[in-house]
């Protein structure tokens, strides 16, 4: 039988701005939702060349987080556009957590409405600790941490998630200072996290005034 794969845009450790603690971040490649003003438009096209064996992704996770990690955040792209690969990844993470006696949480973003996910992907939801569903809406700036827009919220699906995230549910965004993280890898600069409205335009403007033109950016195509 063919081993399951998942198209991946990027992976990073440690991610500290998308969930509690120091986390593994996995961004899938491919999103069919196309929210207006999405800042990750580089993840939209499906690209079979970016398909990685789930076993290799799990091996990388175990390697980078050998000392342990607080969580795994899966974003994109749209993770639920690759349900088979996502299922294999989640099952592998569960097996790793169980066998190694770890307690990391698994948080997943989706641009699909909760009702759609419940109707089509209940078995996948059962493998998550935290879900942040619903599409990005530019006109609704977020008031909650780790959400891209105000129609989104953290859904705590397990006792582990309740214990770890309950204090953050009503934490005003302004009180949570960490928004963005920068990583430089493979000749690319990655902005990780949830920018405030206008942050990316401002960044571009500042770069421009210092003589740096951003040729390829993920927030427009
Ligand atoms: S915000 Fe997420 S769901 Fe919406 S288009 Fe961007 S990657 Fe897709």
py3Dmol code that shows the C-alpha trace and the ligand (Angstrom):
import py3Dmol

protein = """\
ATOM      1  CA  UNK A   1       0.000   0.000   0.000  1.00  0.00           C
ATOM      2  CA  UNK A   2       1.248   3.531  -0.834  1.00  0.00           C
ATOM      3  CA  UNK A   3       2.466   5.358   2.251  1.00  0.00           C
ATOM      4  CA  UNK A   4       0.439   8.506   3.048  1.00  0.00           C
ATOM      5  CA  UNK A   5       1.842  11.882   2.084  1.00  0.00           C
ATOM      6  CA  UNK A   6       1.067  15.485   2.897  1.00  0.00           C
ATOM      7  CA  UNK A   7       1.942  18.504   0.788  1.00  0.00           C
ATOM      8  CA  UNK A   8       3.977  20.807   3.025  1.00  0.00           C
ATOM      9  CA  UNK A   9       4.771  24.493   2.471  1.00  0.00           C
ATOM     10  CA  UNK A  10       7.068  24.879   5.468  1.00  0.00           C
ATOM     11  CA  UNK A  11       7.898  23.543   8.895  1.00  0.00           C
ATOM     12  CA  UNK A  12       9.545  25.275  11.819  1.00  0.00           C
ATOM     13  CA  UNK A  13      10.582  24.691  15.418  1.00  0.00           C
ATOM     14  CA  UNK A  14      10.199  26.385  17.826  1.00  0.00           C
ATOM     15  CA  UNK A  15       7.071  28.344  17.010  1.00  0.00           C
ATOM     16  CA  UNK A  16       6.009  30.507  19.956  1.00  0.00           C
ATOM     17  CA  UNK A  17       3.196  32.642  18.525  1.00  0.00           C
ATOM     18  CA  UNK A  18       0.545  30.088  17.470  1.00  0.00           C
ATOM     19  CA  UNK A  19      -0.535  28.324  20.630  1.00  0.00           C
ATOM     20  CA  UNK A  20       0.839  27.716  24.120  1.00  0.00           C
ATOM     21  CA  UNK A  21       4.582  27.308  24.629  1.00  0.00           C
ATOM     22  CA  UNK A  22       7.307  26.132  22.254  1.00  0.00           C
ATOM     23  CA  UNK A  23       5.725  24.300  19.373  1.00  0.00           C
ATOM     24  CA  UNK A  24       6.336  22.470  16.150  1.00  0.00           C
ATOM     25  CA  UNK A  25       4.708  24.410  13.281  1.00  0.00           C
ATOM     26  CA  UNK A  26       3.610  22.620  10.111  1.00  0.00           C
ATOM     27  CA  UNK A  27       2.072  24.585   7.213  1.00  0.00           C
ATOM     28  CA  UNK A  28       0.465  22.499   4.511  1.00  0.00           C
ATOM     29  CA  UNK A  29       0.535  23.403   0.834  1.00  0.00           C
ATOM     30  CA  UNK A  30      -2.797  23.847  -0.928  1.00  0.00           C
ATOM     31  CA  UNK A  31      -5.931  25.773   0.002  1.00  0.00           C
ATOM     32  CA  UNK A  32      -9.131  25.809  -2.028  1.00  0.00           C
ATOM     33  CA  UNK A  33     -10.881  28.386   0.160  1.00  0.00           C
ATOM     34  CA  UNK A  34      -9.114  31.578  -1.016  1.00  0.00           C
ATOM     35  CA  UNK A  35     -10.206  34.002   1.701  1.00  0.00           C
ATOM     36  CA  UNK A  36      -9.915  37.593   0.500  1.00  0.00           C
ATOM     37  CA  UNK A  37      -6.743  39.278   1.849  1.00  0.00           C
ATOM     38  CA  UNK A  38      -5.245  35.992   3.115  1.00  0.00           C
ATOM     39  CA  UNK A  39      -1.604  36.640   4.114  1.00  0.00           C
ATOM     40  CA  UNK A  40      -0.513  33.120   3.099  1.00  0.00           C
ATOM     41  CA  UNK A  41      -1.399  33.094  -0.570  1.00  0.00           C
ATOM     42  CA  UNK A  42       1.821  31.248  -1.367  1.00  0.00           C
ATOM     43  CA  UNK A  43       0.145  28.213   0.205  1.00  0.00           C
ATOM     44  CA  UNK A  44      -2.887  28.225  -2.113  1.00  0.00           C
ATOM     45  CA  UNK A  45      -1.780  26.145  -5.129  1.00  0.00           C
ATOM     46  CA  UNK A  46      -1.707  22.422  -4.607  1.00  0.00           C
ATOM     47  CA  UNK A  47       1.783  21.192  -5.562  1.00  0.00           C
ATOM     48  CA  UNK A  48       2.540  17.458  -5.751  1.00  0.00           C
ATOM     49  CA  UNK A  49       6.258  18.310  -5.740  1.00  0.00           C
ATOM     50  CA  UNK A  50       5.832  19.377  -2.128  1.00  0.00           C
ATOM     51  CA  UNK A  51       4.369  16.043  -1.048  1.00  0.00           C
ATOM     52  CA  UNK A  52       6.318  14.487   1.803  1.00  0.00           C
ATOM     53  CA  UNK A  53       5.842  11.053   3.316  1.00  0.00           C
ATOM     54  CA  UNK A  54       4.045  11.459   6.613  1.00  0.00           C
ATOM     55  CA  UNK A  55       6.615   9.105   8.149  1.00  0.00           C
ATOM     56  CA  UNK A  56       9.369  11.592   7.168  1.00  0.00           C
ATOM     57  CA  UNK A  57       7.414  14.531   8.650  1.00  0.00           C
ATOM     58  CA  UNK A  58       6.993  12.606  11.907  1.00  0.00           C
ATOM     59  CA  UNK A  59      10.699  11.691  11.956  1.00  0.00           C
ATOM     60  CA  UNK A  60      11.562  15.401  11.558  1.00  0.00           C
ATOM     61  CA  UNK A  61       9.180  16.289  14.412  1.00  0.00           C
ATOM     62  CA  UNK A  62      10.791  13.731  16.700  1.00  0.00           C
ATOM     63  CA  UNK A  63      14.250  15.019  15.793  1.00  0.00           C
ATOM     64  CA  UNK A  64      13.662  18.767  16.261  1.00  0.00           C
ATOM     65  CA  UNK A  65      11.681  18.277  19.450  1.00  0.00           C
ATOM     66  CA  UNK A  66      13.919  15.612  20.944  1.00  0.00           C
ATOM     67  CA  UNK A  67      13.940  17.474  24.236  1.00  0.00           C
ATOM     68  CA  UNK A  68      10.143  17.626  24.170  1.00  0.00           C
ATOM     69  CA  UNK A  69       7.741  20.313  22.987  1.00  0.00           C
ATOM     70  CA  UNK A  70       4.555  21.894  24.272  1.00  0.00           C
ATOM     71  CA  UNK A  71       2.496  21.426  21.149  1.00  0.00           C
ATOM     72  CA  UNK A  72       2.117  20.974  17.423  1.00  0.00           C
ATOM     73  CA  UNK A  73       0.334  23.623  15.347  1.00  0.00           C
ATOM     74  CA  UNK A  74      -0.954  22.615  11.934  1.00  0.00           C
ATOM     75  CA  UNK A  75      -1.883  25.448   9.603  1.00  0.00           C
ATOM     76  CA  UNK A  76      -1.536  26.302   5.975  1.00  0.00           C
ATOM     77  CA  UNK A  77      -2.873  26.214   3.458  1.00  0.00           C
ATOM     78  CA  UNK A  78      -5.947  24.217   4.361  1.00  0.00           C
ATOM     79  CA  UNK A  79      -5.140  21.051   6.321  1.00  0.00           C
ATOM     80  CA  UNK A  80      -8.601  19.537   5.724  1.00  0.00           C
ATOM     81  CA  UNK A  81      -8.106  19.707   1.939  1.00  0.00           C
ATOM     82  CA  UNK A  82      -5.750  16.729   2.453  1.00  0.00           C
ATOM     83  CA  UNK A  83      -7.832  14.561   4.795  1.00  0.00           C
ATOM     84  CA  UNK A  84      -5.948  11.314   4.247  1.00  0.00           C
ATOM     85  CA  UNK A  85      -2.528  12.819   4.855  1.00  0.00           C
ATOM     86  CA  UNK A  86      -3.864  14.808   7.794  1.00  0.00           C
ATOM     87  CA  UNK A  87      -5.349  11.685   9.352  1.00  0.00           C
ATOM     88  CA  UNK A  88      -2.036   9.814   8.998  1.00  0.00           C
ATOM     89  CA  UNK A  89      -0.159  12.752  10.524  1.00  0.00           C
ATOM     90  CA  UNK A  90      -2.554  13.055  13.474  1.00  0.00           C
ATOM     91  CA  UNK A  91      -2.495   9.318  14.118  1.00  0.00           C
ATOM     92  CA  UNK A  92       1.319   9.401  14.000  1.00  0.00           C
ATOM     93  CA  UNK A  93       1.440  12.312  16.455  1.00  0.00           C
ATOM     94  CA  UNK A  94      -0.885  10.444  18.805  1.00  0.00           C
ATOM     95  CA  UNK A  95       1.296   7.315  18.607  1.00  0.00           C
ATOM     96  CA  UNK A  96       4.453   9.380  19.299  1.00  0.00           C
ATOM     97  CA  UNK A  97       2.809  11.155  22.238  1.00  0.00           C
ATOM     98  CA  UNK A  98       1.599   7.884  23.728  1.00  0.00           C
ATOM     99  CA  UNK A  99       4.782   5.871  23.188  1.00  0.00           C
ATOM    100  CA  UNK A 100       7.130   8.621  24.411  1.00  0.00           C
ATOM    101  CA  UNK A 101       4.914   9.548  27.370  1.00  0.00           C
ATOM    102  CA  UNK A 102       4.697  13.170  26.167  1.00  0.00           C
ATOM    103  CA  UNK A 103       1.884  15.633  26.795  1.00  0.00           C
ATOM    104  CA  UNK A 104       2.019  18.043  23.839  1.00  0.00           C
ATOM    105  CA  UNK A 105      -1.242  19.398  22.475  1.00  0.00           C
ATOM    106  CA  UNK A 106      -2.315  19.330  18.829  1.00  0.00           C
ATOM    107  CA  UNK A 107      -3.852  22.546  17.478  1.00  0.00           C
ATOM    108  CA  UNK A 108      -5.185  22.841  13.935  1.00  0.00           C
ATOM    109  CA  UNK A 109      -6.434  25.809  11.919  1.00  0.00           C
ATOM    110  CA  UNK A 110      -9.063  25.481   9.206  1.00  0.00           C
ATOM    111  CA  UNK A 111     -10.808  27.979   6.942  1.00  0.00           C
ATOM    112  CA  UNK A 112     -13.867  25.731   6.744  1.00  0.00           C
ATOM    113  CA  UNK A 113     -16.879  26.516   8.913  1.00  0.00           C
ATOM    114  CA  UNK A 114     -17.199  24.369  12.023  1.00  0.00           C
ATOM    115  CA  UNK A 115     -20.468  22.855  10.770  1.00  0.00           C
ATOM    116  CA  UNK A 116     -18.769  21.643   7.579  1.00  0.00           C
ATOM    117  CA  UNK A 117     -15.919  20.091   9.543  1.00  0.00           C
ATOM    118  CA  UNK A 118     -18.321  18.372  11.943  1.00  0.00           C
ATOM    119  CA  UNK A 119     -20.358  16.978   9.053  1.00  0.00           C
ATOM    120  CA  UNK A 120     -17.429  15.826   6.902  1.00  0.00           C
ATOM    121  CA  UNK A 121     -14.462  15.285   9.202  1.00  0.00           C
ATOM    122  CA  UNK A 122     -15.711  14.266  12.640  1.00  0.00           C
ATOM    123  CA  UNK A 123     -13.074  11.520  12.892  1.00  0.00           C
ATOM    124  CA  UNK A 124     -10.289  14.039  12.273  1.00  0.00           C
ATOM    125  CA  UNK A 125     -11.698  16.453  14.832  1.00  0.00           C
ATOM    126  CA  UNK A 126     -11.591  13.600  17.366  1.00  0.00           C
ATOM    127  CA  UNK A 127      -7.794  13.548  16.947  1.00  0.00           C
ATOM    128  CA  UNK A 128      -7.327  17.261  17.805  1.00  0.00           C
ATOM    129  CA  UNK A 129      -7.005  19.052  21.122  1.00  0.00           C
ATOM    130  CA  UNK A 130      -7.699  22.542  19.779  1.00  0.00           C
ATOM    131  CA  UNK A 131      -9.432  23.676  16.595  1.00  0.00           C
ATOM    132  CA  UNK A 132      -9.563  27.228  15.205  1.00  0.00           C
ATOM    133  CA  UNK A 133     -12.093  27.057  12.345  1.00  0.00           C
ATOM    134  CA  UNK A 134     -13.882  29.518  10.029  1.00  0.00           C
ATOM    135  CA  UNK A 135     -12.558  31.607   7.132  1.00  0.00           C
ATOM    136  CA  UNK A 136     -10.446  34.728   7.490  1.00  0.00           C
ATOM    137  CA  UNK A 137     -12.452  37.953   7.300  1.00  0.00           C
ATOM    138  CA  UNK A 138     -10.368  41.089   6.809  1.00  0.00           C
ATOM    139  CA  UNK A 139     -13.178  43.393   7.958  1.00  0.00           C
ATOM    140  CA  UNK A 140     -13.390  41.661  11.355  1.00  0.00           C
ATOM    141  CA  UNK A 141     -10.105  42.255  13.233  1.00  0.00           C
ATOM    142  CA  UNK A 142      -9.570  39.653  15.950  1.00  0.00           C
ATOM    143  CA  UNK A 143     -10.096  40.250  19.645  1.00  0.00           C
ATOM    144  CA  UNK A 144      -8.891  36.788  20.717  1.00  0.00           C
ATOM    145  CA  UNK A 145      -5.334  35.456  20.814  1.00  0.00           C
ATOM    146  CA  UNK A 146      -4.168  33.208  17.949  1.00  0.00           C
ATOM    147  CA  UNK A 147      -7.216  34.075  15.814  1.00  0.00           C
ATOM    148  CA  UNK A 148      -6.948  35.811  12.454  1.00  0.00           C
ATOM    149  CA  UNK A 149     -10.381  37.431  12.550  1.00  0.00           C
ATOM    150  CA  UNK A 150     -13.171  37.913  15.039  1.00  0.00           C
ATOM    151  CA  UNK A 151     -15.445  35.218  13.590  1.00  0.00           C
ATOM    152  CA  UNK A 152     -12.845  32.642  14.644  1.00  0.00           C
ATOM    153  CA  UNK A 153     -12.352  31.203  18.121  1.00  0.00           C
ATOM    154  CA  UNK A 154     -10.414  28.546  19.969  1.00  0.00           C
ATOM    155  CA  UNK A 155     -12.465  25.394  20.407  1.00  0.00           C
ATOM    156  CA  UNK A 156     -11.092  23.272  23.223  1.00  0.00           C
ATOM    157  CA  UNK A 157     -11.887  19.673  22.341  1.00  0.00           C
ATOM    158  CA  UNK A 158     -10.136  17.688  25.081  1.00  0.00           C
ATOM    159  CA  UNK A 159      -9.449  17.897  28.841  1.00  0.00           C
ATOM    160  CA  UNK A 160      -5.788  18.581  27.939  1.00  0.00           C
ATOM    161  CA  UNK A 161      -6.862  21.616  25.908  1.00  0.00           C
ATOM    162  CA  UNK A 162      -9.200  22.807  28.679  1.00  0.00           C
ATOM    163  CA  UNK A 163      -6.412  22.622  31.235  1.00  0.00           C
ATOM    164  CA  UNK A 164      -3.912  24.428  29.048  1.00  0.00           C
ATOM    165  CA  UNK A 165      -5.929  26.986  27.069  1.00  0.00           C
ATOM    166  CA  UNK A 166      -8.890  27.987  29.255  1.00  0.00           C
ATOM    167  CA  UNK A 167      -6.995  30.989  30.671  1.00  0.00           C
ATOM    168  CA  UNK A 168      -6.403  32.317  27.153  1.00  0.00           C
ATOM    169  CA  UNK A 169     -10.014  32.172  25.956  1.00  0.00           C
ATOM    170  CA  UNK A 170     -10.981  35.567  27.289  1.00  0.00           C
ATOM    171  CA  UNK A 171      -7.543  37.132  27.361  1.00  0.00           C
ATOM    172  CA  UNK A 172      -7.736  40.468  25.512  1.00  0.00           C
ATOM    173  CA  UNK A 173      -5.439  40.474  22.498  1.00  0.00           C
ATOM    174  CA  UNK A 174      -3.725  43.638  23.739  1.00  0.00           C
ATOM    175  CA  UNK A 175      -2.579  41.809  26.885  1.00  0.00           C
ATOM    176  CA  UNK A 176      -0.894  39.086  24.893  1.00  0.00           C
ATOM    177  CA  UNK A 177       2.218  40.720  23.478  1.00  0.00           C
ATOM    178  CA  UNK A 178       3.532  37.984  21.190  1.00  0.00           C
ATOM    179  CA  UNK A 179       2.148  38.313  17.681  1.00  0.00           C
ATOM    180  CA  UNK A 180       4.846  37.647  15.148  1.00  0.00           C
ATOM    181  CA  UNK A 181       8.076  35.721  14.898  1.00  0.00           C
ATOM    182  CA  UNK A 182      10.672  35.956  12.130  1.00  0.00           C
ATOM    183  CA  UNK A 183      12.631  33.021  10.751  1.00  0.00           C
ATOM    184  CA  UNK A 184      15.294  33.146   8.035  1.00  0.00           C
ATOM    185  CA  UNK A 185      15.759  29.816   6.316  1.00  0.00           C
ATOM    186  CA  UNK A 186      16.720  28.701   2.833  1.00  0.00           C
ATOM    187  CA  UNK A 187      17.106  32.269   1.549  1.00  0.00           C
ATOM    188  CA  UNK A 188      13.556  33.160   2.585  1.00  0.00           C
ATOM    189  CA  UNK A 189      12.281  35.343   5.405  1.00  0.00           C
ATOM    190  CA  UNK A 190       9.236  33.855   7.098  1.00  0.00           C
ATOM    191  CA  UNK A 191       6.894  35.893   9.205  1.00  0.00           C
ATOM    192  CA  UNK A 192       5.183  33.434  11.538  1.00  0.00           C
ATOM    193  CA  UNK A 193       2.041  34.356  13.465  1.00  0.00           C
ATOM    194  CA  UNK A 194      -0.993  36.577  13.045  1.00  0.00           C
ATOM    195  CA  UNK A 195      -0.150  40.083  11.822  1.00  0.00           C
ATOM    196  CA  UNK A 196      -2.379  42.974  12.862  1.00  0.00           C
ATOM    197  CA  UNK A 197      -4.270  44.714  10.077  1.00  0.00           C
ATOM    198  CA  UNK A 198      -1.840  46.862   8.104  1.00  0.00           C
ATOM    199  CA  UNK A 199       1.330  45.265   9.570  1.00  0.00           C
ATOM    200  CA  UNK A 200       2.488  43.789   6.275  1.00  0.00           C
ATOM    201  CA  UNK A 201       1.875  46.998   4.294  1.00  0.00           C
ATOM    202  CA  UNK A 202       3.790  48.895   6.966  1.00  0.00           C
ATOM    203  CA  UNK A 203       6.658  46.421   6.809  1.00  0.00           C
ATOM    204  CA  UNK A 204       6.813  46.815   3.049  1.00  0.00           C
ATOM    205  CA  UNK A 205       6.805  50.596   3.365  1.00  0.00           C
ATOM    206  CA  UNK A 206       9.610  50.595   5.940  1.00  0.00           C
ATOM    207  CA  UNK A 207      11.710  48.262   3.777  1.00  0.00           C
ATOM    208  CA  UNK A 208      11.066  50.514   0.767  1.00  0.00           C
ATOM    209  CA  UNK A 209      12.232  53.645   2.612  1.00  0.00           C
ATOM    210  CA  UNK A 210      15.467  51.790   3.449  1.00  0.00           C
ATOM    211  CA  UNK A 211      16.021  50.794  -0.164  1.00  0.00           C
ATOM    212  CA  UNK A 212      14.774  47.211   0.108  1.00  0.00           C
ATOM    213  CA  UNK A 213      12.064  46.120  -2.304  1.00  0.00           C
ATOM    214  CA  UNK A 214      10.157  42.965  -1.392  1.00  0.00           C
ATOM    215  CA  UNK A 215       9.928  41.118  -4.688  1.00  0.00           C
ATOM    216  CA  UNK A 216       7.875  38.091  -3.690  1.00  0.00           C
ATOM    217  CA  UNK A 217       5.449  38.313  -0.804  1.00  0.00           C
ATOM    218  CA  UNK A 218       2.829  35.854   0.418  1.00  0.00           C
ATOM    219  CA  UNK A 219       0.048  38.388   0.986  1.00  0.00           C
ATOM    220  CA  UNK A 220      -0.683  38.999  -2.699  1.00  0.00           C
ATOM    221  CA  UNK A 221      -0.387  37.014  -5.890  1.00  0.00           C
TER     222      UNK A 221
END
"""
ligand_1 = """\
8
LIG
S -6.716 32.251 5.543
Fe -6.327 30.032 5.578
S -8.223 29.172 4.765
Fe -8.251 31.309 4.202
S -7.307 31.373 2.163
Fe -5.668 31.714 3.637
S -4.780 29.712 3.940
Fe -6.810 29.383 3.045
"""
view = py3Dmol.view(width=600, height=400)
view.addModel(protein, "pdb")
view.setStyle({"model": 0}, {"cartoon": {"style": "trace"}})
view.addModel(ligand_1, "xyz")
view.setStyle({"model": 1}, {"stick": {}})
view.zoomTo()
view.show()
